């Protein structure tokens, strides 16, 4: 086989070029800390790394979504706390207004204070977030949730609930609809309402309704209690009649009235004291049908306290006391509803915290996987760099020796 001088040079050049390329490749790995600097270095690892990087990017986005959701829910929770404080003040003022020693001016002063509470609650219902979106307007975030009206305030939003994707298989609500917060009641815990006819002439006052059997037939019906005095007896007897207004086929409950003795019907009982007059009527109904709008109820309370007691025979005071008992139950139901919804807000924040822990763990796993796929093995790379460096030096030395084989060197 003939070996030409050009072949010797070509072979030497290819050997040195290859060793130099390999050495530079390892040097790039050492300087970058990455074993795979281009897809051609390891196509399989590169493809797997792309998939893991996408999962890691999604995990990062979920973390950002959870942070935004947490911020929103924290604002809502803080707002609920202020609403609860305002409701507690309203309920305490209802108790204060029941003091029989107060005159019309005193009650008017309380009404003025409650007007400030009304404005405070209306402002809280129209709370906005950092983006200027109303918290409780549903999807109508650009519109105020409640608009003041002659009777109180009416809901101007919709029933939309905004959700945020906080994990691959979980969306979480970041708002509560205003109508469910400020006009809702908890069906399982709300107290039954009783109210008296404003035209009642007797001095009877009632206690809050007690539920004796939630499973009783007609437990969720509306009833009317009426009184009549029988003057044919000596002494005259006061009788009561309880009519089921939801199911008129149910027989009436009747009996002789005794102050302080409970009247039972439909799994409920209510106790009256004082002396009812003939024709006095009272309505007992589920909380959900008795007027649940917090703003309308508060405005009605204010109007009641501003209205002077016109009757001097005790009926006016009795009607006021009964109205305050009804208002107290209504605001108690609203208070229970808001605190329950606030509890669900806290539960959602706790869930977000748990998902953050999972997300942080996933992030570490993704980083570990990417490290296994792409990061350089420092010991192996350093050893290989030394080997390639020695190989390059050897190829350079061998080329120097080979090029001396020319006959011209003997001349």
MONOR-V145680 format. One record per backbone hydrogen bond with DSSP energy under -1.0 kcal/mol. NH is the residue of the N-H (numbers start at 1). CO is the residue of the C=O. E is the energy in kcal/mol with one decimal. If there is no record, write none. Layout:
BEGIN
NH_CO_E, NH_CO_E
END
This chain:
BEGIN
8_4_-1.7, 9_5_-2.0, 10_6_-2.8, 11_7_-2.8, 12_8_-2.1, 13_9_-2.6, 14_10_-2.7, 15_11_-2.3, 16_12_-2.4, 17_13_-2.8, 18_14_-2.5, 19_15_-2.2, 20_16_-2.6, 21_17_-2.6, 22_18_-2.7, 23_19_-2.4, 24_20_-2.6, 25_21_-2.1, 26_22_-2.1, 27_23_-2.4, 28_24_-2.3, 29_25_-1.8, 30_26_-2.4, 31_27_-2.3, 32_28_-2.2, 33_29_-2.1, 35_374_-4.4, 36_374_-1.4, 41_38_-2.2, 46_42_-2.6, 47_43_-2.2, 48_44_-2.3, 49_45_-2.4, 50_46_-1.9, 51_47_-1.7, 52_48_-2.3, 53_49_-2.8, 54_50_-2.1, 55_51_-2.1, 56_52_-2.4, 57_53_-2.4, 58_54_-2.4, 59_55_-2.3, 60_56_-2.2, 61_57_-2.1, 62_58_-2.6, 63_59_-2.0, 64_60_-1.9, 65_61_-2.4, 66_62_-2.6, 67_63_-2.0, 68_64_-2.1, 69_65_-2.6, 70_66_-2.6, 71_67_-2.2, 72_68_-2.0, 73_69_-2.6, 74_70_-2.5, 75_71_-1.8, 76_72_-2.0, 77_73_-2.9, 78_74_-2.3, 79_75_-2.2, 80_76_-2.6, 81_77_-2.0, 82_78_-1.7, 83_79_-2.3, 84_80_-2.7, 85_81_-2.0, 86_82_-2.2, 87_83_-2.5, 88_84_-2.3, 89_85_-1.7, 90_86_-2.2, 91_87_-2.7, 92_88_-2.0, 93_89_-2.1, 94_90_-1.8, 95_91_-1.7, 96_92_-2.1, 97_93_-2.4, 99_96_-1.6, 102_99_-1.9, 107_103_-2.2, 108_104_-2.1, 109_105_-1.9, 110_106_-1.9, 111_107_-2.1, 112_108_-2.0, 113_109_-1.9, 114_110_-2.4, 115_111_-1.6, 116_112_-1.2, 117_113_-1.5, 118_114_-2.3, 119_115_-2.0, 120_116_-2.3, 121_117_-2.7, 122_118_-2.5, 123_119_-2.2, 124_120_-2.2, 125_121_-2.4, 126_122_-1.0, 127_124_-1.5, 129_133_-2.3, 132_129_-1.9, 134_141_-2.8, 135_127_-2.8, 140_137_-1.6, 141_139_-1.6, 143_140_-1.8, 147_154_-2.4, 149_152_-2.3, 154_147_-2.5, 156_145_-3.9, 158_137_-1.6, 164_172_-2.0, 166_170_-2.2, 167_170_-1.2, 170_167_-1.4, 172_164_-2.3, 174_162_-2.6, 178_136_-2.0, 181_177_-1.3, 182_178_-3.1, 190_186_-2.7, 193_285_-2.4, 195_283_-2.2, 197_281_-2.1, 200_197_-2.0, 203_275_-2.7, 205_273_-2.8, 207_271_-1.8, 210_269_-2.9, 212_267_-2.4, 213_267_-2.1, 216_213_-1.4, 219_216_-1.8, 221_218_-1.7, 223_284_-3.3, 224_243_-2.0, 225_282_-3.1, 226_241_-2.4, 227_280_-1.8, 228_239_-2.2, 230_237_-4.1, 237_230_-2.1, 239_228_-3.1, 240_255_-2.8, 241_226_-2.1, 242_253_-3.0, 243_224_-2.6, 245_222_-2.5, 250_247_-1.7, 253_242_-2.2, 255_240_-1.5, 257_238_-3.5, 260_272_-3.3, 261_258_-2.3, 263_270_-2.7, 265_268_-2.7, 268_265_-2.2, 269_210_-2.3, 270_263_-1.8, 273_205_-2.5, 279_227_-2.7, 280_277_-2.1, 282_225_-2.2, 283_195_-3.0, 284_223_-2.6, 285_193_-2.4, 289_286_-1.4, 290_287_-1.3, 294_182_-2.8, 297_293_-2.6, 298_294_-2.2, 299_295_-2.5, 300_296_-2.3, 301_297_-2.1, 302_298_-2.4, 303_299_-2.5, 304_300_-2.2, 305_301_-2.4, 306_302_-1.6, 318_314_-2.1, 319_315_-2.8, 320_316_-2.1, 321_317_-2.8, 322_318_-2.6, 323_319_-2.4, 324_320_-2.6, 325_321_-2.0, 326_322_-2.1, 327_323_-2.8, 328_324_-2.6, 329_325_-1.8, 330_326_-2.3, 331_327_-2.8, 332_328_-1.8, 333_329_-2.2, 334_330_-2.2, 335_331_-2.7, 336_332_-2.4, 337_333_-2.1, 338_334_-2.7, 339_335_-2.5, 340_336_-1.9, 341_337_-2.3, 342_338_-2.5, 343_339_-1.6, 344_340_-1.5, 345_341_-1.8, 346_342_-2.2, 347_343_-2.1, 348_344_-2.1, 349_345_-2.0, 350_346_-2.2, 351_347_-2.2, 352_348_-2.3, 353_349_-2.1, 354_350_-2.1, 355_351_-2.6, 356_352_-2.1, 357_353_-1.7, 358_354_-1.9, 359_355_-2.9, 360_356_-2.6, 361_357_-1.9, 362_358_-2.6, 363_359_-2.3, 364_360_-1.9, 365_361_-2.0, 366_362_-2.7, 367_363_-2.4, 368_364_-2.2, 369_365_-2.5, 370_366_-2.6, 371_367_-2.2, 372_368_-2.4, 373_369_-2.0, 374_370_-2.9, 375_371_-1.5, 376_33_-2.0, 381_377_-3.1, 382_378_-2.5, 383_379_-2.1, 384_380_-2.5, 385_381_-2.4, 386_382_-1.9, 387_383_-2.2, 388_384_-2.8, 389_385_-2.3, 390_386_-2.2, 391_387_-2.4, 392_388_-2.6, 393_389_-2.2, 394_390_-2.3, 395_391_-2.5, 396_392_-2.2, 397_393_-2.3, 398_394_-2.8, 399_395_-2.0, 400_396_-1.9, 401_397_-2.0, 402_398_-2.6, 403_399_-2.4, 405_402_-1.9, 409_406_-1.7, 410_407_-2.2
END
